[in-house]
Amino acid sequence: MPLYHSLGKIPPKRHTQFRKPDGSLYSEQLFGTIGFDGMYSNLYHEHRPTQVKEIKGQYSVAPEIANENNMKSYRLHGFKVEPKDDYLESREIVLTNSDCSIILAAPRYSQTEYFYKNTDADELIFIHKGSGKLRTLMGNLNFSYGDYLLIPRGIIYKIEFNDEDNRLFIVESRRPIYTPKRYRNWFGQLLEHSPFCERDIRRPQELETFDQKGEFLIKVKKQDDIFDMVYATHPFDVVGYDGHNYPYAFSIHDFEPITGRIHQPPPVHQTFESDAFVICSFCPRLYDYHPDSIPAPYNHSNIDSDEVLYYVDGDFMSRNDIGPGHISLHPAGIPHGPHPGAAERSIGQVKTDELAVMVDTFKPLKLTKVAMRIADEDYHKSWLE
């Protein structure tokens, strides 16, 4: 995220002596991406962040692929993914490729016995149901319905939920996730035509520092394996940091839709991007106001990308028989568009209350066995008249 942020205590100049009240040194850590060429922050710890006592085990969480090469449109019933007590065990990959994985999760309880770190991927967690607090070594963020939580790779975190009814839609990205470049000027500031601005981005403001020694279990994900690593000091021992690489939150309800006289293309809904996919937010908005406009989207060919739509709430005007928690997959290589009758129904309507998250990937997505268990096999026939 191209916004400078500082929290806690830091020295006046980086890579210089920064001493505790007893005269000993705080331990500095450069937390950076893309070698030394990407966004980074400098963190200052009570203890060295390198003290591993034991690696207790290693196990695979790789998805089981059901369909390697797909040309069929699917609807997945996301709420059919069964809730599970544990946060990590609840995460079910439904679609995946070499750049990203799309995950559904319904965790009942907070993380209490361990911390978690994904070393390979940024995680974008969309909160469909539930509320709570994301706790990280770089500060905490409260979250609720409609929030995106962007957790850069390498962040150690815990999630605390306020109750047991939680539904998460997660995009795990092996490429860094940014705000769209075309929304920013050459200084990195969000431009006037951007559908959101810096005021909408919630940065950590609560930094909890634990000066503790002992045994602290961190579950570390690397290349589809989880390593159970025991550290000698509490991972949340940061006294301060500054930089551009940190977790943040953004609410889909703060996205300001771009509308026009005729139907606008999906890029006007873009919210995040990587060099491998884009993420869009479809929000309640006024419809097109040309006297002959057709508010429903036109038929279009998915020539270069797979399109995934996660339906959150509202009327979903372009689809028949779609409800909250459903996922539609329209693969590259074939056209798709509004269901029969949707274009006619949309004429004369003045607004939509739909809320949805779209992921367009530039590489084909593979369906997992979990996806096939919740799939509507006849969805591809739903355009027949």
CORTATA-V51453 format. One record per pair of residues at least 6 apart in sequence whose ideal C-beta (glycine too) atoms are under 8 Angstrom apart, sorted by the first residue. I is the first residue (numbers start at 0). J is the second residue. If there is no record, write none. Layout:
I&J  I&J
//
This chain:
0&38  0&149  0&177  0&178  0&200  0&243  0&244  0&245  0&247  1&38  1&177  1&178  1&183  1&187  1&243  2&187  2&197  2&200  2&202  2&243  3&241  3&242  3&243  4&40  4&202  4&203  4&241  4&242  4&243  4&245  5&239  5&240  5&241  6&137  6&138  6&202  6&203  6&204  6&206  6&239  6&240  6&241  7&43  7&206  7&208  7&237  7&238  7&239  7&240  8&43  8&238  8&239  9&17  9&41  9&43  9&239  9&240  9&241  10&16  10&17  10&43  13&27  13&41  14&27  16&24  17&24  17&25  17&27  17&43  18&24  18&25  19&25  19&45  25&43  25&44  25&45  25&238  26&43  26&44  26&45  26&46  26&47  26&48  27&41  27&42  27&43  27&44  28&41  28&42  28&43  28&44  28&48  29&39  29&41  30&39  30&40  30&41  30&42  30&153  30&240  30&242  30&244  31&37  31&38  31&39  31&40  31&244  32&38  32&39  32&151  32&152  32&175  32&244  33&175  37&175  37&244  38&151  38&175  38&242  38&243  38&244  39&242  39&243  39&244  40&137  40&240  40&241  40&242  40&243  40&244  40&245  41&240  41&241  41&242  42&48  42&136  42&137  42&237  42&239  42&240  43&237  43&238  43&239  43&240  44&236  44&237  44&238  45&208  45&210  45&232  45&236  45&237  45&238  46&210  46&212  46&231  46&232  46&236  47&232  48&232  48&234  48&236  50&230  50&231  50&232  51&228  51&229  51&230  51&231  52&214  52&229  52&230  52&231  53&214  53&228  53&229  54&226  54&227  54&228  54&229  55&216  55&227  55&228  55&229  56&226  56&227  57&224  57&225  57&226  57&227  58&224  58&225  59&223  59&224  59&225  60&87  60&90  60&220  60&223  60&224  60&225  61&223  61&224  62&92  62&95  62&100  62&223  62&367  62&368  62&369  63&367  63&368  63&369  64&95  64&365  64&366  64&367  64&368  65&365  65&366  65&367  65&368  65&370  65&371  66&365  66&366  66&371  67&365  68&363  69&328  69&330  69&363  69&364  69&365  69&366  70&330  70&332  70&333  71&330  71&379  72&327  72&328  72&329  72&330  72&333  72&335  72&378  72&379  73&327  73&328  73&366  73&370  73&374  73&375  73&376  73&378  73&379  74&321  74&325  74&326  74&327  74&328  74&374  74&375  74&378  74&381  75&93  75&325  75&326  75&327  75&328  75&370  75&373  75&374  75&375  76&324  76&325  76&373  76&374  76&375  77&93  77&103  77&166  77&168  77&309  77&324  77&325  77&326  77&373  78&166  78&323  78&324  79&372  79&373  80&91  80&103  80&104  80&105  80&369  80&373  81&105  82&89  82&105  82&106  82&107  82&163  82&165  83&89  83&105  83&106  83&107  84&106  84&107  84&108  85&106  85&108  86&104  86&106  86&108  86&109  86&110  86&115  86&158  87&115  87&218  87&225  89&104  89&105  89&106  89&107  90&102  90&103  90&104  90&169  91&102  91&103  91&104  91&367  91&369  92&100  92&101  92&102  92&171  92&367  92&369  93&101  93&102  93&103  93&326  93&366  93&367  93&369  93&370  93&373  94&100  94&101  94&307  94&328  94&364  94&365  94&366  94&367  94&370  95&101  95&364  95&365  95&367  96&360  96&362  96&363  96&364  96&365  97&173  97&362  98&172  98&173  98&174  98&273  98&275  98&276  98&360  98&361  98&362  99&120  99&170  99&171  99&172  99&173  99&174  99&273  99&275  99&276  99&358  99&360  100&120  100&170  100&171  101&168  101&169  101&170  101&171  101&307  101&326  101&358  101&364  102&167  102&168  102&169  102&170  102&171  103&166  103&167  103&168  103&169  104&165  104&166  104&167  104&169  105&165  105&166  105&167  106&158  106&160  106&165  106&167  107&160  107&163  107&165  108&160  108&163  109&131  109&157  109&158  109&159  109&160  110&157  110&158  110&159  112&216  113&216  113&217  113&218  113&227  114&155  114&156  114&157  114&215  114&216  114&217  114&218  114&234  115&155  115&156  115&157  115&217  115&218  115&219  115&220  116&153  116&154  116&155  116&156  116&217  116&218  116&219  116&220  117&150  117&152  117&153  117&154  117&171  117&220  118&152  118&153  118&219  118&220  118&221  119&152  119&173  119&220  119&221  119&222  120&152  120&171  120&172  120&173  120&220  121&149  121&150  121&151  121&152  121&171  121&172  121&174  121&175  121&176  121&273  122&148  122&149  122&150  122&152  122&169  122&170  122&171  122&172  123&147  123&148  123&149  123&150  123&169  123&170  123&172  123&176  123&271  123&278  124&147  124&148  124&150  124&167  124&168  124&169  125&146  125&147  125&148  125&167  125&168  125&169  125&170  125&251  125&309  125&311  125&356  126&142  126&143  126&144  126&145  126&146  126&147  126&148  126&165  126&167  127&144  127&166  127&167  127&168  127&311  127&323  127&324  128&144  128&164  128&165  128&166  129&143  129&144  129&160  129&161  129&162  129&164  129&165  129&166  129&167  130&141  130&142  130&143  130&144  130&160  130&161  130&162  131&141  131&142  131&158  131&159  131&160  131&161  131&165  132&139  132&140  132&141  132&142  132&158  132&159  133&139  133&140  133&141  133&142  133&148  133&150  133&156  133&157  133&158  133&159  133&246  133&248  134&156  134&157  134&158  134&159  134&207  134&235  135&150  135&154  135&155  135&156  135&157  135&203  135&235  135&246  136&154  136&155  136&156  136&234  136&235  136&236  136&237  137&154  137&203  137&206  137&237  137&240  137&245  137&246  138&202  138&203  138&204  138&205  138&206  138&207  138&245  138&246  139&203  139&204  139&205  139&206  139&207  140&148  140&201  140&203  140&246  140&247  140&248  141&248  142&148  142&248  145&250  145&251  145&252  145&311  145&354  146&248  146&249  146&250  146&251  147&248  147&249  147&250  147&251  147&270  147&271  148&246  148&247  148&248  149&176  149&246  149&247  149&248  149&249  149&271  150&156  150&246  151&175  151&244  151&245  151&246  152&175  154&245  154&246  155&217  155&234  155&235  156&246  166&324  168&309  168&356  170&176  170&276  170&278  170&358  172&273  172&275  172&276  173&275  174&273  174&274  174&275  174&276  175&273  176&271  176&272  176&273  176&278  177&271  177&272  177&273  178&189  178&270  178&271  178&272  179&269  179&270  179&271  179&272  179&277  180&272  182&189  182&190  182&192  182&193  182&194  183&189  183&190  183&193  184&190  188&197  189&195  189&196  189&197  192&257  194&254  194&255  194&256  194&257  194&267  194&268  194&270  195&249  195&253  195&254  195&255  195&270  199&249  199&250  199&253  200&247  200&248  200&249  201&247  201&248  201&249  201&250  202&245  202&247  203&245  203&246  203&247  206&237  206&238  206&239  207&235  208&235  208&236  208&237  208&238  209&233  209&235  209&236  210&233  210&236  211&232  211&233  211&236  212&231  212&232  212&233  213&231  213&232  213&233  214&229  214&230  214&231  215&229  215&230  215&231  215&232  215&233  215&234  216&227  216&228  216&229  217&228  217&229  217&230  217&234  218&225  218&226  218&227  218&228  219&225  219&226  219&228  220&226  249&270  251&270  251&280  251&282  251&311  251&354  251&356  252&282  254&268  254&270  254&280  254&282  256&267  256&268  256&282  256&283  256&284  256&285  257&263  257&267  257&268  258&284  258&285  258&286  258&287  258&288  259&287  260&287  260&288  260&289  260&292  261&287  261&289  261&292  262&287  262&292  262&293  262&294  262&295  262&296  262&297  263&287  265&279  265&357  265&359  266&277  266&279  268&279  268&280  268&281  268&282  268&357  269&277  269&278  269&279  270&278  270&279  270&280  271&277  271&278  272&278  275&360  275&361  275&362  276&304  276&358  276&359  276&360  276&361  277&358  277&359  278&356  278&357  278&358  279&356  279&357  279&358  279&359  280&355  280&356  280&357  281&308  281&353  281&354  281&355  281&356  281&357  282&353  282&354  283&313  283&350  283&351  283&352  283&353  283&354  284&350  284&351  285&349  285&350  286&292  286&294  286&345  286&348  286&349  286&350  286&351  287&293  287&294  292&346  293&342  293&345  293&346  294&316  294&345  294&346  294&348  294&351  295&316  295&317  295&337  295&341  295&342  295&344  295&345  296&317  296&336  296&337  297&336  298&334  298&335  298&336  298&337  299&334  299&335  299&336  300&333  300&334  301&329  301&330  301&331  301&332  301&333  301&334  301&335  302&331  302&332  303&331  303&361  304&331  304&359  304&360  304&361  305&328  305&329  305&330  305&331  305&359  305&360  305&362  305&363  305&364  306&327  306&328  306&329  306&335  306&357  306&358  306&359  307&326  307&327  307&328  307&329  307&357  307&358  307&359  307&360  307&364  308&326  308&327  308&329  308&355  308&356  308&357  309&325  309&326  309&355  309&356  309&357  309&358  310&318  310&321  310&322  310&323  310&324  310&325  310&326  310&327  310&353  310&355  311&323  311&354  311&355  311&356  312&323  312&352  312&353  312&354  313&351  313&352  313&353  313&354  313&355  314&351  314&352  314&353  315&321  315&322  315&353  315&355  316&341  316&344  316&345  316&348  316&351  316&353  317&336  317&337  317&338  317&341  317&345  318&327  318&337  318&338  318&341  319&338  319&339  319&340  319&341  319&381  320&381  321&327  327&378  328&364  328&366  329&335  330&363  330&364  331&363  335&382  336&382  337&345  338&381  338&382  339&382  339&383  339&384  366&374
//
